[in-house]
Amino acid sequence: MALLNKIGHVLTADLTKDFKFSKKSKTVQGDELTFIDQLKKRRSIYALGRRVHYSQAYIAELIQAAVRSCPSAFNSQSARIVILFGDSHYKFWEIVKEVKRQEMPVQVFEGIEIKLDQCAAAFGTVLFYEDQTIIQQLQKKMPMSAEDFPVWSEQTSGMAQFAVWTALADSGLGASLQHYNPMVDQAVAAHFKIDENWLLRAQLCFGSIEQPAEARPDPNFQDRFRIFT
């Protein structure tokens, strides 16, 4: 809770009554976008900036709504989300940079630093955690499925990540998903006072799209599917 107060958003609060999402997205020509069109807008954008016209409160509530709409095994709701703006966002990437600097040769770090600076140049970061206390409780309650709950937890986190990423993309924001866990877990938890039972699974930096993603070829997509009748 100290972290939530620090960044100025109580992320567990209900959506405000006057906060309403547009029910229909439209293209410039006025045609309604399908759900698949919205999914296709989600791309890995690495050139991110801070030219964001939405308020921090709007973005925080958008992320909440996306996560709360995701399913979870046995309705465990094990996903835990930390949203970083401003100094907190910048500090997170400074922590990542310092940890990486200490654990690799200088010549290797120089390349990594460029990527980390790109992340730091973004508007904000979403940290995706999974509450291990919830998982352990379910394992005790249903021991026959104990080995499955960590797998289902990963699926829950993956759906939350995808939902948030797509919601941001649908709002015109770019994002890229990063995985500097578990190397940075301890330092990040210490600085932001994260619950020790929360396990970091991914980091999504987001902001204005300073350079669009390149075309993504998919020449062998038919090999990825099997259809039986």
C-alpha positions in Angstrom: 0.0 0.0 0.0 2.9 2.3 0.6 3.9 2.0 -3.0 0.4 2.7 -4.2 0.2 5.8 -2.1 3.6 6.9 -3.4 2.6 6.8 -7.0 -0.7 8.4 -6.2 -3.0 5.7 -7.4 -5.0 3.2 -5.4 -5.0 0.4 -7.9 -7.4 -1.8 -6.1 -10.2 0.8 -6.1 -13.3 0.4 -8.2 -13.6 2.3 -11.5 -15.1 5.7 -10.9 -18.8 6.0 -11.9 -18.1 8.6 -14.6 -15.3 6.7 -16.3 -16.6 5.2 -19.5 -14.8 3.6 -22.3 -15.9 4.1 -25.9 -18.1 1.1 -26.8 -17.0 1.2 -30.5 -13.7 2.1 -32.0 -13.7 3.5 -35.5 -11.2 4.0 -38.2 -10.5 7.3 -39.9 -13.0 6.4 -42.6 -15.7 5.7 -39.9 -15.7 1.9 -40.3 -16.1 0.0 -37.0 -13.0 -1.9 -36.0 -13.5 -5.6 -35.2 -11.9 -7.3 -32.2 -9.4 -8.9 -34.5 -8.4 -5.5 -35.8 -7.8 -4.3 -32.3 -5.7 -7.4 -31.6 -3.6 -6.7 -34.7 -2.8 -3.2 -33.4 -0.8 -4.7 -30.5 2.8 -4.7 -31.6 6.2 -4.5 -29.9 7.1 -0.8 -30.0 10.6 0.0 -28.8 10.9 3.7 -29.7 8.6 5.0 -27.0 8.1 8.6 -25.8 6.3 10.7 -23.2 3.9 12.5 -25.6 0.9 11.0 -24.0 -2.3 13.0 -23.8 -4.2 10.7 -21.4 -4.0 11.4 -17.7 -2.3 9.0 -15.4 -5.6 8.3 -13.7 -7.2 7.4 -17.0 -4.4 5.0 -17.9 -4.4 3.4 -14.4 -8.1 2.8 -14.7 -7.8 1.4 -18.2 -5.2 -1.1 -17.0 -7.4 -2.0 -14.0 -10.3 -2.7 -16.3 -8.2 -4.8 -18.7 -6.9 -7.0 -15.8 -10.2 -7.4 -14.1 -11.7 -8.6 -17.3 -9.3 -11.5 -17.6 -10.2 -15.1 -16.5 -8.2 -17.1 -14.0 -8.2 -20.7 -12.9 -10.9 -21.2 -10.2 -11.3 -17.5 -10.2 -8.1 -17.2 -8.2 -7.5 -13.6 -9.4 -3.8 -14.1 -8.5 -2.5 -11.3 -10.8 -1.1 -8.3 -8.9 -0.3 -5.1 -10.8 2.0 -2.2 -10.0 1.8 0.8 -12.3 4.8 3.2 -12.4 4.7 6.8 -13.6 7.1 9.7 -13.4 10.0 9.3 -11.0 8.9 5.8 -10.1 9.0 4.7 -13.7 12.5 6.2 -14.2 13.8 4.7 -10.9 12.7 1.2 -11.9 14.8 1.3 -15.0 17.7 2.8 -13.2 17.5 -0.2 -10.8 17.4 -2.6 -13.7 20.4 -0.8 -15.3 22.4 -1.0 -12.1 21.7 -4.7 -11.6 22.7 -5.5 -15.2 25.8 -3.4 -15.0 27.1 -5.4 -12.0 26.4 -8.8 -13.5 27.9 -8.6 -17.0 31.1 -7.4 -18.8 31.3 -3.7 -19.7 31.3 -4.4 -23.4 28.2 -6.5 -23.2 26.4 -4.0 -20.9 27.0 -1.1 -23.4 24.5 -2.8 -25.8 22.0 -3.6 -23.1 22.1 0.0 -21.8 20.8 1.3 -25.1 17.7 -0.9 -24.8 17.2 0.1 -21.1 17.4 3.7 -22.0 14.7 3.1 -24.6 12.5 1.7 -21.8 13.3 4.6 -19.5 12.3 7.1 -22.2 8.7 5.7 -22.1 5.8 7.3 -20.2 5.3 4.5 -17.7 5.8 0.8 -16.8 3.4 -1.9 -15.7 4.8 -4.6 -13.4 3.0 -7.9 -13.6 3.2 -10.0 -10.4 1.5 -13.3 -9.3 0.5 -13.7 -5.7 2.1 -16.9 -4.5 0.0 -16.9 -1.3 -3.1 -17.4 -3.4 -1.5 -20.2 -5.4 -0.3 -22.0 -2.2 -3.7 -21.8 -0.6 -5.3 -23.4 -3.7 -2.7 -26.1 -3.7 -3.5 -27.0 -0.1 -7.2 -26.9 -0.9 -7.0 -29.1 -4.0 -3.8 -31.2 -3.6 -4.7 -33.4 -6.6 -4.1 -30.3 -8.8 -1.2 -28.9 -6.8 1.3 -29.2 -9.7 -1.1 -27.5 -12.1 -1.6 -24.3 -10.2 1.8 -22.7 -11.0 1.2 -23.4 -14.6 -2.3 -21.9 -14.4 -0.8 -18.9 -12.6 1.5 -18.3 -15.6 -1.5 -18.5 -17.9 -3.3 -16.0 -15.7 -0.4 -13.6 -15.9 0.0 -14.1 -19.6 -3.7 -13.2 -20.2 -3.3 -10.1 -18.1 -0.2 -9.0 -19.9 -1.9 -9.5 -23.3 -5.1 -7.7 -22.2 -3.3 -4.6 -20.9 -1.0 -4.5 -23.9 -3.9 -4.7 -26.3 -5.9 -2.1 -24.3 -3.0 0.3 -24.5 -2.6 -0.3 -28.2 -6.3 0.3 -28.8 -5.9 3.7 -27.1 -3.1 4.6 -29.5 -0.2 3.9 -27.1 2.8 1.8 -27.9 4.4 -0.8 -25.6 7.0 -3.5 -25.3 7.1 -6.5 -23.0 10.3 -7.0 -21.0 11.6 -9.8 -18.8 14.4 -8.7 -16.5 13.0 -10.9 -13.7 14.2 -12.7 -11.6 17.5 -10.8 -11.7 16.0 -7.6 -10.5 13.3 -8.9 -8.2 15.1 -8.4 -4.9 16.3 -4.8 -5.7 12.9 -3.8 -7.0 11.0 -5.3 -4.1 13.3 -3.6 -1.6 12.9 -0.1 -3.2 9.1 -0.3 -3.8 8.3 -2.3 -0.8 6.6 -5.1 -2.7 5.0 -7.9 -0.8 7.5 -10.8 -0.5 4.8 -13.3 -1.7 4.4 -11.4 -5.0 6.5 -13.0 -7.9 7.5 -10.7 -10.7 6.6 -12.2 -14.1 7.0 -9.4 -16.7 7.4 -5.6 -17.2 5.5 -3.6 -19.9 6.9 -0.2 -20.7 4.5 2.1 -22.6 4.2 5.5 -24.1 3.8 7.4 -27.3 4.8 5.7 -30.5 7.9 7.5 -31.8 8.6 5.0 -34.5 6.0 2.4 -35.7 6.8 -1.3 -35.8 8.0 -2.7 -39.0 5.9 -5.1 -41.1 5.8 -8.5 -39.6 6.1 -11.4 -42.1 4.3 -14.6 -41.4 5.1 -16.8 -44.4 4.4 -20.2 -42.9 1.4 -19.4 -40.7 -0.6 -22.2 -42.3 1.9 -24.7 -40.8 0.8 -23.5 -37.3 -2.7 -24.7 -37.6 -4.6 -28.0 -38.0 -8.3 -28.1 -38.9 -10.3 -31.3 -38.7 -13.9 -31.9 -39.7 
